[in-house]
Amino acid sequence: MSNPLETPLVRYGMAASSAAILVIVAFAFLDGTMRLLVLGMAVLEIAVVPQILKRAAEQQQ
């Protein structure tokens, strides 16, 4: 297990931290439709990024 992307905690942690940044920006600086768009991006970030990182870790092996 030399690759840190093999650990699910790392993959989901990376996605959660970037999603948290998107949520903070959405509520601090945006409103209306743009806020909803950025919050949707945060949801996609949590759902999709760990799967992409998992595939990247598998390809590296």
C-alpha positions as CSV (number, residue, x, y, z in Angstrom):
1,M,0.0,0.0,0.0
2,S,2.5,2.6,-1.1
3,N,0.0,4.7,-2.9
4,P,-2.1,7.0,-0.6
5,L,-5.0,6.9,-3.1
6,E,-5.5,3.2,-2.3
7,T,-7.0,4.3,1.1
8,P,-10.7,5.2,0.9
9,L,-10.3,7.7,3.8
10,V,-7.8,9.7,1.7
11,R,-10.0,9.6,-1.4
12,Y,-13.2,10.7,0.4
13,G,-11.2,13.2,2.5
14,M,-9.9,15.0,-0.5
15,A,-13.4,15.1,-2.0
16,A,-15.0,16.3,1.2
17,S,-12.4,19.1,1.8
18,S,-12.8,20.5,-1.7
19,A,-16.6,20.2,-1.4
20,A,-16.5,22.1,1.9
21,I,-14.6,24.9,0.2
22,L,-17.2,25.1,-2.5
23,V,-20.0,25.2,0.1
24,I,-18.2,28.0,2.0
25,V,-17.8,30.0,-1.2
26,A,-21.4,29.4,-2.2
27,F,-22.8,30.8,1.0
28,A,-20.3,33.5,1.6
29,F,-20.2,35.1,-1.9
30,L,-23.0,33.8,-4.1
31,D,-26.7,33.9,-4.3
32,G,-29.6,32.7,-6.4
33,T,-29.0,30.3,-9.2
34,M,-25.2,30.6,-9.0
35,R,-25.3,29.4,-5.4
36,L,-27.4,26.4,-6.4
37,L,-25.0,25.6,-9.2
38,V,-22.0,25.7,-6.9
39,L,-23.8,23.5,-4.3
40,G,-24.6,21.0,-7.1
41,M,-20.9,21.0,-8.0
42,A,-20.1,20.2,-4.3
43,V,-22.5,17.3,-4.4
44,L,-20.9,16.0,-7.6
45,E,-17.5,16.4,-6.0
46,I,-18.4,14.1,-3.1
47,A,-20.0,11.5,-5.4
48,V,-17.6,11.4,-8.4
49,V,-14.1,12.3,-7.3
50,P,-13.5,9.3,-5.0
51,Q,-14.4,7.0,-7.9
52,I,-12.0,8.8,-10.2
53,L,-9.2,8.6,-7.7
54,K,-9.9,4.9,-7.1
55,R,-9.5,4.2,-10.8
56,A,-6.3,6.3,-10.9
57,A,-4.9,4.2,-8.0
58,E,-5.8,1.0,-9.8
59,Q,-4.2,2.1,-13.0
60,Q,-1.0,2.9,-11.3
61,Q,-0.5,-0.6,-10.0
